[in-house]
Amino acid sequence: MESLYLIFWTGLAAGIVHVYIGADHLAALMPISVGRKSAAAWLGVRWGVAHSIGVLIIAAILLATKSTMDPTFLSAWSERLIGIMLIAFGILGIRAAYRNKFHLHQHTHDGKEHSHLHLHKGEESHTAKVNVAQVHIHKHAALGAGTLQGVAGMAHVMGVLPSLAFSSLMESVVYLAAFAIGSIAGMAIFAAVFGTITAKLGERAPRLISGSMYFAAIACMLVGVTWIAMPFFGMGLP
């Protein structure tokens, strides 16, 4: 029983570390987390669940067939696919930042000055007390990103490969479950923190929320270009 506890905590730590050493994980969620405050954590949960399902599918196939096949054999091409996905996310993020014009409206309520972030979307009519979460990339993007990165990404190095080394199926299952929990928690925390920080910036000045959207989109695109280019130079990805 003590060994299962150790395996669980090892898998949990591996899942969290895997999230934060993979720039593609963080880059994928940044454009869709901007300005969502703590609600962005649910995007992280979506990403983590989809990512974990992808990892579990690969692990289940290898465990069931007792295959000795290296689960990283798809890495070269799969990382390029992830790079293309990140570039697409970045383009959508830049498009959203360009189309949506934010400004603050001040008014007096109960003798106190208040200000709210408002939105003009292209040539459309004015929208009051805007929820930034409604004006950029759809939340389903987190599911797509997580699934692709789980099935095709380098999660196999820290998730699948260790699970194949255990002597019993129970140990493998405990490790994979803990790895999934760690991945979900790590991404949820990152999304909530990033969403909260950018939302606070937007409350200070409208240009800061627009700037945050541009920053997240450009960062996402740069990581995507890097993920595509590095294999051509014989460089491995984290």
C-alpha positions in Angstrom: 0.0 0.0 0.0 2.8 2.4 0.8 4.2 1.8 -2.7 0.9 2.9 -4.2 1.0 6.1 -2.2 4.5 6.8 -3.5 3.4 6.0 -7.1 0.4 8.3 -6.7 2.4 11.3 -5.5 5.1 10.7 -8.1 2.4 10.7 -10.9 0.8 13.8 -9.5 4.1 15.7 -9.5 4.9 14.4 -13.0 1.6 15.7 -14.3 2.1 19.2 -12.8 5.7 19.4 -14.0 4.7 18.2 -17.4 2.2 21.1 -17.8 4.7 23.8 -16.8 7.7 22.6 -18.8 5.7 22.4 -22.0 5.4 25.9 -23.5 2.9 24.6 -26.0 0.5 23.7 -23.1 0.5 27.2 -21.7 0.6 28.9 -25.1 -2.6 27.1 -26.2 -4.6 28.3 -23.3 -3.4 31.9 -23.1 -5.4 33.5 -25.9 -8.7 31.9 -24.6 -8.0 32.8 -21.0 -7.4 36.5 -21.3 -9.8 38.5 -19.1 -11.9 35.6 -17.9 -10.7 35.9 -14.3 -10.9 32.8 -12.2 -13.6 31.4 -14.5 -10.7 30.6 -16.9 -9.9 27.7 -14.5 -12.7 25.7 -16.2 -10.9 26.1 -19.5 -7.8 24.6 -17.8 -10.0 21.7 -16.6 -11.3 21.1 -20.1 -7.8 21.1 -21.5 -6.6 18.8 -18.8 -9.4 16.3 -19.1 -9.0 16.1 -22.9 -5.3 15.8 -22.6 -5.6 13.1 -20.0 -8.0 11.1 -22.2 -5.5 11.2 -25.0 -2.7 10.0 -22.8 -4.9 7.2 -21.3 -5.9 6.0 -24.8 -2.2 5.6 -25.8 -1.3 4.0 -22.5 -4.3 1.6 -22.6 -3.4 0.4 -26.1 0.2 -0.3 -25.1 -0.7 -1.9 -21.8 -3.4 -4.1 -23.3 -1.2 -5.3 -26.1 2.0 -5.4 -24.0 3.6 -3.6 -26.8 7.3 -2.6 -26.7 6.6 0.1 -29.3 8.1 3.5 -28.4 5.0 5.8 -27.9 7.0 8.8 -29.0 7.4 7.5 -32.5 4.8 10.1 -33.8 6.6 13.0 -32.1 8.3 14.6 -35.2 5.1 15.0 -37.2 2.7 15.4 -34.2 4.7 18.3 -32.8 4.4 20.0 -36.2 0.6 19.5 -36.1 0.6 21.1 -32.6 2.6 24.0 -34.0 0.1 24.6 -36.7 -2.7 24.5 -34.2 -1.0 27.1 -32.0 -0.4 29.4 -35.0 -4.1 29.1 -35.8 -5.0 30.0 -32.2 -2.7 33.0 -32.4 -4.3 34.3 -35.6 -7.8 34.0 -34.1 -6.6 35.8 -31.0 -5.1 38.7 -33.0 -8.3 38.9 -35.1 -10.4 39.1 -31.9 -8.1 41.8 -30.4 -8.3 43.9 -33.5 -12.1 43.6 -33.9 -13.0 44.4 -30.3 -12.6 47.9 -29.1 -12.7 48.3 -25.3 -13.3 51.5 -23.3 -14.3 52.5 -19.8 -17.6 54.2 -18.9 -17.9 56.1 -15.7 -21.1 56.8 -13.8 -22.2 57.8 -10.3 -24.2 55.4 -8.2 -25.2 56.0 -4.6 -22.9 59.0 -4.6 -19.8 57.0 -5.7 -18.0 57.0 -9.0 -17.9 53.6 -10.8 -16.4 52.5 -14.1 -17.2 49.5 -16.2 -15.4 48.0 -19.2 -17.5 48.4 -22.3 -17.1 47.0 -25.8 -17.6 48.2 -29.4 -17.3 45.1 -31.7 -16.3 46.2 -35.1 -19.1 48.3 -36.6 -21.7 46.7 -34.3 -23.7 48.5 -31.6 -22.2 49.3 -28.2 -22.3 46.6 -25.6 -22.4 47.5 -21.9 -20.5 45.9 -19.0 -18.8 43.5 -21.4 -17.7 40.0 -20.3 -14.4 39.6 -22.1 -14.9 35.9 -22.1 -17.6 36.3 -24.7 -15.5 38.2 -27.3 -12.7 35.9 -28.3 -11.9 32.3 -29.1 -14.5 29.7 -28.3 -13.9 27.5 -25.2 -14.1 24.4 -27.3 -10.6 25.2 -28.4 -9.3 24.0 -25.1 -10.8 20.6 -25.7 -9.2 20.4 -29.2 -5.8 21.5 -27.9 -5.8 19.2 -25.0 -6.9 16.2 -27.1 -4.2 16.8 -29.8 -1.5 17.4 -27.2 -2.5 14.3 -25.2 -2.6 11.9 -28.1 0.3 13.4 -30.2 2.4 15.4 -27.8 5.3 14.6 -25.6 3.1 13.7 -22.6 4.1 10.1 -23.4 7.6 10.7 -22.0 6.3 11.5 -18.5 2.9 9.9 -18.6 2.9 6.7 -20.7 6.5 5.5 -20.5 6.7 5.4 -16.7 3.3 3.6 -16.5 4.7 0.8 -18.7 7.6 0.2 -16.3 5.5 -0.9 -13.3 5.1 -4.6 -12.5 1.4 -4.6 -11.9 -1.6 -3.1 -13.7 -2.8 -1.5 -10.4 0.4 0.5 -10.2 0.1 1.6 -13.8 -3.5 2.7 -13.3 -2.6 4.6 -10.1 0.3 6.4 -11.8 -1.8 7.4 -14.9 -4.7 8.6 -12.7 -2.4 10.7 -10.6 -0.7 12.1 -13.7 -4.1 13.1 -15.1 -5.1 14.8 -11.9 -1.8 16.7 -11.8 -2.2 17.8 -15.5 -5.7 19.0 -14.9 -4.8 20.9 -11.7 -1.7 22.5 -13.2 -3.5 23.9 -16.2 -6.5 25.0 -14.2 -4.3 27.0 -11.9 -2.3 28.6 -14.7 -5.5 29.6 -16.6 -7.1 31.1 -13.5 -4.0 33.1 -12.6 -3.5 34.3 -16.2 -7.2 35.1 -16.6 -7.3 37.0 -13.3 -4.1 39.1 -14.0 -5.3 40.1 -17.4 -8.8 41.0 -16.2 -7.3 43.2 -13.5 -5.2 45.0 -16.1 -8.3 45.6 -18.2 -10.0 47.2 -15.3 -7.2 49.7 -14.9 -7.1 50.7 -18.6 -8.9 49.3 -21.7 -5.7 49.3 -23.8 -4.2 46.8 -21.3 -6.9 44.2 -22.0 -6.4 44.7 -25.7 -2.6 44.5 -25.2 -3.0 41.3 -23.2 -5.0 39.7 -26.0 -2.3 40.7 -28.6 0.5 39.5 -26.2 -1.2 36.1 -25.7 -1.9 35.6 -29.4 1.6 36.6 -30.5 3.2 34.3 -27.8 1.0 31.5 -29.0 2.1 32.0 -32.6 5.8 32.2 -31.7 5.6 28.9 -29.8 3.8 27.4 -32.7 6.5 28.5 -35.1 9.2 27.1 -32.8 7.4 23.8 -32.5 7.4 23.5 -36.3 11.0 24.7 -36.8 12.9 22.8 -34.2 12.7 19.3 -35.6 14.2 20.6 -38.9 17.3 21.6 -36.9 17.5 18.2 -35.2 16.5 19.7 -31.8 14.2 17.9 -29.5 11.1 19.4 -27.8 10.4 19.3 -24.1 
